[in-house]
């Protein structure tokens, strides 16, 4: 098969469009012919590498994908060759205490497709059958691939972990990015009042089309003060902060007493300081999570199929154009998912 490989970490130049042996499904696994793979910011980190990362080279990136089942392994009964499916990139063993409790995204052997295991930047990928979900006939591959990781992640954070309720107020820090745009839609769907702080008017306009109720332009002054004024000095019930450095102290100001701050990442860097007095004097719950469970995946994807959520797509590139696609992911001003179509 053709795939995008790299043999060492580095810049765009390490990405190669080349031949690689087509993976074959073992017991309980399915082989999926990829029709659309969606890119995530994580892919840049994987390509660049980090201290301690251990990969089997050549590596193939890609956590998100959708396609057609092209072969099945022994013991697979729920799927047939020809089924249209979307892939859940969370790999778990299905047997540890967390998996048995339905918390498979906390699996002791958890791994993410494309991060430490060869992923979807390829014509074919093999995954356990429990990691695919059938697509309705009418639903396009690119939308499914674009939705899966970010909507599952946002759903797990806001609904499963954050217990967001109708009538609550939510502040989302950042108007761009896949998880934030998914969070806006999910918070609105849950019946919350959605505040979004963004870096410019264009991004805020897009946030508004996704359902944001109150738009705050970051360039117009300290946004935690704006929230304070807009909420009659109360603060919001929930803050979604996936930025981190520079924003977390402001998020702690913007959240109400007894409120929750949700985080699934840190786009501005992993280490930052905050004043711990905010945590205890305001009774703040700081709630972290990553990815989502299989239940979250099935739940949120059903809503995506029903048209409740619209994953925006920025651009589609042929598989062999992966360097250009990565360049856009790394440097471009993009909105929505970048898709590779093998
Ligand atoms: Zn497990």
Boltz pocket constraint, residues with backbone or C-beta under 6 A from the ligand:
constraints:
  - pocket:
      binder: B
      contacts: [[A, 92], [A, 93], [A, 94], [A, 95], [A, 96], [A, 97], [A, 98], [A, 99], [A, 100], [A, 104], [A, 106], [A, 107], [A, 108], [A, 109]]
      max_distance: 6.0
